Amino acid sequence: MNFTNCTTEASEAAKPKTVTEKMLVTLTLATITTLTMLLNSAVIAAISTTKKLHQPANYLICSLAVTDLLVAVLVMPLSITYIMMDKWTLGYFICEIWLSVDMTCCTCSILHLCVIALDRYWAITDAIEYARKRTAKRAGLMIVTVWTISVFISMPPLFWRNHHSISIPSECRIQHDHVIYTIYSTFGAFYIPLTLILILYYRIYHAAKSLYQKRGSSRHLSNRSTDSQNSFASCKLTQTFCVSDFSTSDPTTEFDKI
């Protein structure tokens, strides 16, 4: 009886999607792809055309938007086609290009988030010194480094995939038995960047909190000094009026009254 239940569940899981389900999934993914293209294009256009936004920090954000735009243009449409047709029909060569671009751009996008977090951390914790080092050349070097690391993480599978396959593959996915590369790519493209981002933003939060507390205490001290100055000025003003009243009275007149 257990074997029958397992077989039934497996057959239900392997059932092909209905036309309605495929249409709903395709429409949802197409909407997400269109929004990704439009929003990232708007970010790129805003930074490119506005001179006030021509700053090193915004160059990193613009590069991130370019990377996400490449994902929306080169990766997501083919993914929608693959999901809609339930098999790969575009050939082996397109499959290789699609997988390589997918891995490179997605890894590059994650590493961009790392670099942006690192830039913000330096800007908060070492504001005066880092303001001198925060140049367009430095931002360009960071972008080139991110793309280089992404290429080194995503390109090695091209050299050991199954190149002797002549027939059109029905699936397009990375297939290899290199455990070392799997660990290397997984940690380099996800776990290490994720850990670094969490640590950096945690330290940014504490640095911003300490700066806020210091500013609050300095404002409190400045308010106290202002209050003391005001009270001292009011005392001096009161003394001035008292002395003026005393000097205007005639002592001989007061003596005659007595």
C-alpha positions in Angstrom: 0.0 0.0 0.0 2.9 2.4 0.7 4.4 1.6 -2.6 1.2 2.5 -4.4 0.9 5.8 -2.6 4.5 6.7 -3.4 3.9 5.9 -7.1 0.7 7.9 -7.2 2.4 10.9 -5.6 5.3 10.7 -8.0 3.0 10.5 -11.0 1.0 13.5 -9.8 4.2 15.5 -9.3 5.3 14.6 -12.8 2.1 15.7 -14.4 2.6 18.4 -17.1 1.3 21.8 -16.4 -2.0 22.8 -17.9 -2.3 25.6 -20.5 -3.9 27.9 -17.9 -1.0 27.4 -15.5 1.5 28.0 -18.2 -0.2 31.2 -19.2 -0.4 32.5 -15.7 3.3 31.7 -15.0 4.4 33.2 -18.3 2.3 36.4 -17.7 3.7 36.8 -14.2 7.3 36.3 -15.4 6.8 38.6 -18.4 5.5 41.3 -16.1 8.5 40.9 -13.7 10.9 41.0 -16.7 9.3 44.2 -18.1 9.4 46.0 -14.8 13.0 45.0 -14.3 13.9 46.4 -17.7 12.0 49.7 -17.2 13.1 50.4 -13.6 16.8 49.6 -14.3 16.7 51.7 -17.5 15.2 54.6 -15.5 18.0 54.3 -12.9 20.7 54.3 -15.6 19.1 57.3 -17.5 18.7 59.3 -14.3 22.3 58.8 -13.2 23.7 59.4 -16.8 21.7 62.6 -17.5 21.8 64.3 -14.0 25.2 66.0 -13.3 24.5 66.1 -9.5 24.3 62.3 -9.5 27.8 61.9 -11.1 29.4 60.7 -7.9 31.5 57.5 -7.3 28.8 55.9 -5.1 26.2 56.4 -7.8 28.6 54.9 -10.4 28.4 51.6 -8.4 24.6 51.8 -8.4 24.6 52.5 -12.1 26.8 49.5 -12.8 24.5 47.3 -10.7 21.5 48.6 -12.7 23.4 47.7 -15.9 24.0 44.2 -14.6 20.4 43.7 -13.7 19.3 45.1 -17.1 21.5 42.5 -18.8 19.8 39.8 -16.8 16.4 41.1 -17.8 17.3 41.3 -21.5 19.6 38.3 -22.0 18.5 35.8 -19.4 14.9 36.2 -18.3 13.2 36.0 -21.8 15.0 32.7 -22.5 14.0 31.4 -19.1 10.4 32.2 -19.8 10.6 30.4 -23.1 12.2 27.4 -21.4 9.5 27.3 -18.6 6.7 27.7 -21.1 7.7 24.9 -23.4 9.0 22.5 -20.7 12.0 21.7 -22.8 15.0 23.3 -24.5 14.6 23.8 -28.2 17.3 26.5 -29.0 20.2 24.2 -29.4 23.4 23.4 -27.6 25.3 26.6 -28.5 22.6 29.0 -27.2 22.3 26.9 -24.1 26.0 27.3 -23.4 25.8 31.1 -23.9 22.7 31.4 -21.8 24.1 29.5 -18.9 27.3 31.4 -18.9 25.6 34.8 -19.1 23.2 33.8 -16.4 25.9 32.8 -14.0 28.1 35.7 -14.8 25.4 38.4 -14.5 23.8 37.0 -11.4 27.1 36.6 -9.6 28.1 40.1 -10.7 24.8 41.5 -9.3 25.4 39.9 -5.9 29.0 41.1 -5.8 27.9 44.6 -6.7 25.7 44.6 -3.5 28.9 43.6 -1.6 30.9 46.5 -3.0 28.1 49.0 -2.4 27.9 47.9 1.2 31.7 48.1 1.6 31.7 51.6 0.0 29.0 52.8 2.5 30.8 51.2 5.4 34.0 53.1 4.6 32.1 56.4 4.0 30.5 56.2 7.5 33.4 54.8 9.6 36.2 56.8 7.9 34.4 59.7 6.4 37.2 62.3 6.2 39.9 60.1 4.9 37.7 58.1 2.6 36.2 61.2 1.1 39.7 61.9 -0.5 39.9 58.3 -1.8 36.4 58.1 -3.1 37.1 58.9 -6.7 35.6 57.9 -10.0 38.8 55.9 -10.8 38.4 54.0 -7.5 34.8 53.2 -8.4 35.8 52.0 -11.8 38.5 49.8 -10.4 35.9 48.2 -8.0 33.5 47.6 -10.9 36.3 45.9 -13.0 37.2 43.8 -10.0 33.6 42.6 -9.5 33.3 41.7 -13.2 36.6 39.8 -13.2 35.7 37.8 -10.1 32.3 37.0 -11.7 33.9 35.7 -14.9 36.4 33.5 -13.0 33.5 32.0 -11.0 31.1 31.4 -13.9 33.4 30.5 -16.9 35.3 27.3 -15.8 32.3 25.0 -16.5 32.7 25.9 -20.2 35.9 23.9 -20.4 34.6 20.6 -19.1 30.9 20.4 -20.2 29.8 17.7 -22.5 30.9 19.1 -25.9 30.5 15.9 -27.9 26.7 16.1 -27.8 25.4 16.4 -31.4 21.7 16.1 -30.9 19.6 19.0 -29.7 19.4 18.7 -25.9 16.0 18.6 -24.2 17.4 20.2 -21.1 19.7 23.2 -20.5 21.5 23.0 -17.2 25.0 22.8 -15.8 26.1 19.2 -15.6 29.5 18.3 -14.1 31.1 16.2 -11.4 33.6 18.7 -10.1 32.8 18.9 -6.4 35.6 21.4 -5.7 34.2 23.8 -8.3 30.7 23.4 -6.9 32.0 24.4 -3.4 34.2 27.2 -4.8 31.4 28.7 -7.0 28.7 28.4 -4.3 30.8 30.1 -1.6 32.2 32.7 -4.0 28.9 33.6 -5.6 26.5 33.4 -2.6 27.7 32.5 0.9 30.8 34.7 1.2 29.0 37.8 -0.3 26.0 37.2 1.9 28.0 36.9 5.0 30.0 40.0 4.1 26.9 42.0 3.4 25.3 41.1 6.7 28.5 41.9 8.7 29.0 45.2 6.9 25.4 46.5 7.3 25.4 45.4 11.0 28.6 47.5 11.5 27.1 50.3 9.5 24.0 50.3 11.8 26.2 50.4 14.9 28.4 53.2 13.5 25.4 55.3 12.5 23.8 54.7 15.9 26.9 55.8 17.8 27.2 58.9 15.5 23.5 59.7 16.2 24.1 59.4 20.0 27.2 61.6 19.8 25.3 64.3 17.9 22.4 64.0 20.4 24.8 64.5 23.4 26.5 67.4 21.7 23.2 69.1 21.0 22.2 68.6 24.7 25.4 70.2 25.8 25.0 73.1 23.4 21.4 73.6 24.6 22.6 73.7 28.2 25.3 76.2 27.4 22.8 78.3 25.6 20.4 78.2 28.6 23.2 79.2 31.0 24.2 82.1 28.7 20.6 83.3 28.6 20.2 83.1 32.4 23.5 85.0 32.9 22.3 87.7 30.4 19.0 88.0 32.2 20.8 88.4 35.5 23.0 91.1 34.1 20.0 92.9 32.7 18.2 92.8 36.1 21.3 94.2 37.8 21.4 97.0 35.2 17.8 98.0 35.9 18.3 97.8 39.7 21.3 100.1 39.5 19.6 102.5 37.2 16.6 102.8 39.5 18.9 103.4 42.5 20.9 106.1 40.7 17.8 108.0 39.5 16.5 108.5 43.1 17.6 111.7 44.9 19.1 111.0 48.3 18.5 114.6 49.6 14.8 114.3 48.8 14.6 111.1 50.7 16.4 112.8 53.6 13.9 115.7 53.6 11.0 113.2 53.6 12.4 111.8 56.8 
